[in-house]
Amino acid sequence: MIEARTANTAMLAAYLPLELERPDLREQWLRRLLSNQFLVAFDIMIPFACQT
């Protein structure tokens, strides 16, 4: 989201460095990742927040 500067999942999926057979599966992969209950956004964002 920081690099793409949007919360649009379709646009975010385009920025992902994923090697997939079909490019249309990027958005599906991202939606599954974001719906994962074990993904804690706060823990992921700490390194970015601590950068000076």
N, C-alpha and C positions, 0 to 999 in steps of 0.2 A: 504494500500500500504506500509505503514511503517513496519508492521509486516511481510507481505508476501514478501516484497522486490522485487516486480514485478508489472508491469502495465498490465499483462495478466489477462483479466477478468475471464477466466476459473479458474486460480489459485487463484485469489482473492476470488472468490465465495466459494472456498473450506474452506477459513478461516472465513467465516461469521458464527456467532452464531445464525443461523436461524433454527427454528423447522418447517420444511416443510414435507408434506406427501411424496413428491418425490424429491430426491436430485438433479435431473437434472433441477429443477425449480430455483435453487439458482442463476445460471448464468443469467437466464431471468430476475429475480428480480433485480439483480445488474445492468444489462443493462438498465432497465426501470428507476431505480433510477438515474443513471448517465446521462440519457437523459432528466431528468426533468429540465426545464428551470428556475425553482425557486430555484434550488440547487446552492448555491454560495460557491464554493470551498474555497475561501479566508476566509470567515467567519468560515468555519468548521476547517480550519487548524490553526487558530490563537492560540487556547489553546496548540497545539503541538509545535508551534514555540516559545511560551513564556516559555516553560519548561526549567529549567536550570539543 
